[in-house]
Amino acid sequence: MATALEKRLQTILDKRQQSSKLRTLKRTPSASIDFSSNDFLSLSTNAAFRQDFLDRLNSYDLGVGSTGSRLLDGNSGLAEQLEQDITAFHGAESALLTNSGFDANVSIFTCLPQPGDVVIYDELIHASVHDGMRAGRAKQCIAFRHNDVQHLAEVVEAVLPISSTNNIFVAVESVYSMEGDLAPLTEICDLLDAAVPKGRAHLIVDEAHSTGCYGDNGAGRVSELGLQNRVGIRLHTFGKALACNGAAILCSPIMRLYLINYARPLIFTTFMSFPSLVAIRTAYDWMINGRTNNLSQNLQYLIRYLFDRLQSLADSASRLEDPSMLVLPQTCPDSPIFALLSTVPRDLASHCQSLGFVVRPVVPPTVPENTERVRVCLHAGNTTAQIDAFVLCLRDWIKARSKVTAEVIDEPQAMPIVAKL
């Protein structure tokens, strides 16, 4: 018999289900085509990467578990050397490994802003940043419109008198996970240099979706733009393109030591296992040695290929009974993430899934109201044939829901094969 608490929880869950917002765990069918995961470089299914990882794992005389938090028994020479190599690879001052990107953001925003400081964040910043800010000590946390440098300038100007002689932290992502667009990092750096007294502005860049895919050998957008000395705090996570888990906070040595002393997710959590550290070691060695470059180059080619193929559907999509049922990208994304806006994302995703394509509908509260979409992610291991088949799948869905007969919607022509970038 359900307890009073369980009945109350069930009522809340029922309301979420009625609004079509109930989340459930799903399993991806093994034979399906992945257009959903964050495995951008397809390293999680790369046979050579897997073998390298196993060979390295067998070469170390290590146990399995780290056996404790890093401050007690969980530290190791492997972790310390890895931090040094990550620091050098990204052109940073120091690095601190954490168990996840979520833990890292909670640590950063809980600990680093001091009483009287102000945090200004992009309105589409990750949920982990919000959790960190809620538990933090900043005097104010203020959003600015997504990627709007002018609005950021207005917010900075407004808080300068409020913050007096305290610090201003600005939080952005280099690549946004749902929109797939890039932050104007250089423009933000220029703004902060010009508007905020020297030493008081601290830009925090979450590189979760750029690690491995941008910059020299995959070092990220900050490195690609040459902003290593202008961005005070960076976060690189390993659970996406690098097919591992964990993350690294890049910051000054003083900030690193402060986090070691005060970041509760680090202090009170058992550290990553040795196999996890070896996986990160393998991924960074691949990047350092340039072994991921062909993968990232092929990924860039596929991004353009999918965009061009989607344009062949534009006329057909305009004939839908309600054109908002599918809104295609107007410009080619700068990332592997495509947002297919739709007022019926679950219906569209269900159709694709029924034909063996793994895509996911994304609805509020994950994205803002009226921006529901099907999120499509490309991977280096996808093929042009898979993309062609996916576009035909979309075409069939459009035909089934069009206000005109199926014969009016022409079959999209196959794209010519061109040399890869």
N, C-alpha and C positions, 0 to 999 in steps of 0.2 A: 504493500500500500504506500502510495506516494506521501512524503512528508509535506508539511506546510511550505517549507523552502522549495522543495521540488515542484510543487504545484505553482508556486509563484514564478519559478524559473521557466516552467513549461508555458505559462501564460505569455511571458516575454518572448519566448521562442516562437509561439504561435503567431504573435503579432508580426514578428520578423518574416515568418513564412508567408503570411497573408500579403505582405508588401513585396514579396519576391526577393527578399534580401537574406534568406537563410543560407548560411554557409555549411557545406558538408565536405568531408574528405572524399577524394576521388582517386582512382587508380588509372594510369594511362595504359591502354591496351598495348601489348608488346609489338603488334604488327602495324601500329598506326604511324603516321608521318608527323614528326614533331614540328609544329609551327607555334609553340607556346612557351617552352622553357627558356631559362636564361643561360643555357649552355651555348653561348654565342660561338665559341670556337670548336664546338663538338668534341672537346677533350674527354668528356665523360664516357664517350664510346670509341675513343681513339685507341686502337690496339697497341700502337707503339708507345703511347703515353702510359697505358696501363702496364705494359711490360717494364718500362723504365721505373715506374713506381714500385713494382714488385721486386725488381733487382736491387733498388736502393734500400727498400725495406729489409731485405735479406742481408744486405751488406753491413747494416748497423747492428751493433751488439746492444740492443735495447729491449726493454720489456714491452708491454702493450699500453697500459694506462699510465698517466703521469703521476698518479697516486695522491695528488693533493692540489691545493691552490698553489699558485706560483710563488707566493710569499712563504709558503711552508716547504713542501717537498716536491712541488710540481715543476720547478725550474730545471733547465738542462743546458749543456753546452750547445746542443743542436738548436734550441730556441734562441739562444744568444747570438750564435753565428748567423742564423737566419735573419734576425733583426738587423744585424750589421749589413748583410748583403742587400736586404730590402731597402735600407737607408741609402746605400750607395746607388742602387739601381734607379731609384726615384729622385735622386739628387736632393735628399732631405738632410736635416740635422740629426735626427734620431727617429727610431721606430719602436712602437710598443705593440706586441701581439695581443690580441683579445680573442675570445671564443667565438664571437660573431660580430657582424656589422651592427646588429641591434644593440648588443652590449656596448660596443664602442661608442655609438651615438648617445646612449643613455649616460655613459661615463663622461663624455665630453661636455654635454649640456647640463648635467647635474653638478659637475665639479668646477669647470674652468670659469664660467661667469661668476663674478664675486658680487656681494651685496652692493647695489647702486649701479651695476652694469646693465646694459640694454642688449637684448638679442633681437635682431631684425632678420626675418626668414622669408624665403620664397613661399608663397601660399600653397604650393604643391610639394613642399618638403615632406620627407618620409615620416611615417608614423612614429618611428623610434626617436626622432628629434623632438616631436611633441611630448613623448613620455619623459624625455630628459629635461625639457623645459619646465614641465609641470612639477618635477621634483627638484628643480634648481632654485638658485637664490637670486637670479637676476631681478632687477627692479621692474623691468617691463620686457614683454616679448611681443613684438609687433610684426604682422605680416605685410609684405609688399606684393603687388600684382605680379603674376608669373612672368619672369624674364623681362620685366619692365624697369629698365635702368633709370628712366626719368622718375618713376614713382618711388624707386629706392632712394633717389637723391632727395626727394621731398620728405621722405620719412627720416632720413639721416639729418637733414636740416632741422626738422622738428624736434628731434631728440637730443641734439647737441647741447642746448641749454639745460635740458632735464638731466642729462647724464653728468653735467658739470665736468669734473676731471676724471670721470670713470671711463671704462672701456666700452666700445661698441663691437659686438660680434655680429657678423653677417653670415647667414647659413644658406648655402645653395647646393644643388647637385650638378655635377658636370654634364651628365646625361640623365634626363628624367625618365623614370621607369614606365610611366603610363603614356606620356605624350611622345617620348622618343626624341625630343628636341634637346638642343645643347644650350647651356647657360652662356651668356656673353661675358666670359670671365675677364678678358682683357679690359672691357669697358667698365666692369665693376671695380677692378683694381685701380683703374685711372680715376674713377669717381672717389673712391675712398682715400687715395693719395692726395687728391685735391681738396676734399671737403673736411677731412678729419685730421686733427693735430697728430703729428708723427708719433707713432708708438701706441696710439689709442684704438686704432681699428684693427680687427682681427678677422680675416676672411676664412671661413671654414668650408671646404669643398668636399662633398661626398662623391668619391670616384667609383662607387660600386659598379655602375653599368659601363664604365669606360675602361676599367682595368683589363689589359690584354688586347683591347681592340683599337686603341688610339695611342699616338706618340711613338717614339723610337722603341721598337721591340715590345710595344704594348705598355709603356710606362704610364699612360694616362693623358688626359686632356691638359692638365696643368703643365706637365713636361712638354707636351706637343706645342704649347703656346709659349714656352720659355718663362713660365711664371713661378718657378720653384722658389725664388727668393721674395716673392710678393704675396704668396699664400701661406699664412702662418700655420694652418692646421689642415691636414688632408686625411681622408679615410679611404683605404683600399680594402675591399672585401674580396674573398677568395671563392665564394660559393656560386659565382656566376660563370664568367668566361674561363676561370681557372679550374673548375670542376673539383674544388676542395671545400673545406669549410674554415671558418675563422676570418680574421681581419687584422689589419695593422693601422694604428694611428701614427701618422707622421707629424712631428711637432718639434719644439725646442727641447733640449735636455732637461730644462727646469720644468716645463709642462709635463714631460714624461715622468719625472720623479714625483711630481705632485699627484699625478694620476695613480701611480703605484701606491701612494700613501692614502689617497682618499676615494678612489673609484671603487665603489662597493661591488659592481659586477666583476671586477678583477680580484678583489681581496677575498670575497666570500664564495668563489666558484672554483671547482676543480678545473685545472688547466687542461688544454687540449691533449689528447692522447698522442703517443709517439707516431702511430700511423698517420694521424692528421698532419703532424709536423713534416713528416717525410713526403706526404702528398704536396704540401705547399713548397717544400724544397724542390721537388721534381718540376712543378709548374714554373717556378722562378728560374730554374736552370734552363728550361725550354725557352723562356722569354729572353734571358740573358744571352743565350747562344743563338738567338734569331730563329728558333725552330717553329715559332708561332706566326712568323711573318707571312708565309704563304697562305695560312689559314685566314688571317685577318684580311689579306688582299682579296681572297676569293669571296669572303663575306661582303666586302664592299662592292664587288661585281654583282653579287646576287641581290643586294639592296636595289641597285639601279635596275636590274632585270625585273624584279617584282614590281617596282614602281611603273616601269614602262608597260608591263602586262596589265596592270590595273587600269591604266589609262584607256585600254581597249574596251573597258566596261563602262566608261563614263557616260556614253550616250544611252546605253541600255539602262543604267541606274536612274537616269533622269526621267525615264518613262514609268517608274514605279508609281503605284497608286498614291503613295505618300513618299516623296523623295527623301524624307528624313529617315526612312527605313534603312538606307545605306548611303553614307556620305564618304566618298573616297578622298584620299590625300590629294591636295592640289599641287603640292611640291614634293620632290623626292626627300624623304627623311635623311637626316645626317647620321642616323643610327640604325641598327637592325630592327627597331621597334616601329611597327605600323599600327596606327589607331584607325580602325574602321568604325566610324561613328554610326550608331544605329539606335533607333527608338525601340527596336525589338532584338537586342543583342542575344538573348537566350535562344530565340528561335533561329537566328542565323548561325550561332555556334552549334546548336543541336544538329542542324542540317549538315554542317561541315564534319562534325564528329561522326555522324551516321555513315559518311563516306570515307572515314579513316583518317581525317585530318584533325590533329589535336590543336584546337584553339579554345580560348576561354572568354566568356562574357565577363565584362567588368562593369559593375554598377555601383551607385552610391551605397555606403559611405566611402568606398575605396577611391572613387573619383567624384568630383562635384556633381550636383544635380544637373540634369539635362546634358550631361556629357557621356552618357552610357556608350560603351563601345565593345567591339570584339578586338582583343589585343593579339596581334600577330607578331611573332618573333622569328627572325631568320637565324640560321646557323651555318657555319662554314661547311658542315656536312650535308646540307640540303643540296638538291640538284635543280637544274633548270627544268627537267621533266616533272619534278614534284611541284614546282611553282606553276608550270603550265596546267597541271591537273587541278591544282587548288583554284586557279582563276576560272577554270571551266566549272568547278563546283560552285563558285560564287555566281557565275552566269546562270546556272540552272536554278539557283535560288531566286535570282532576279526574275527570270522568266515565269516562275511559278507564282510570283506576287505582282506581276506587272499588270497595268491597266490596259495593255494592248495584247494582242495574241502572240503566241510564241513565235509565229513565223515572221513577225515584224522585227524581232531582235535577231540580228545577224550573228552568226558564229564568229567569235573573235579569231583573227588570224594569228598563227604562231609567229613569235618574234624571230627575226633572223639571228642566227648564231654569229656573235662577234667575238673578237679577241678579248680575253679577260684582261682586266686592268692590272 
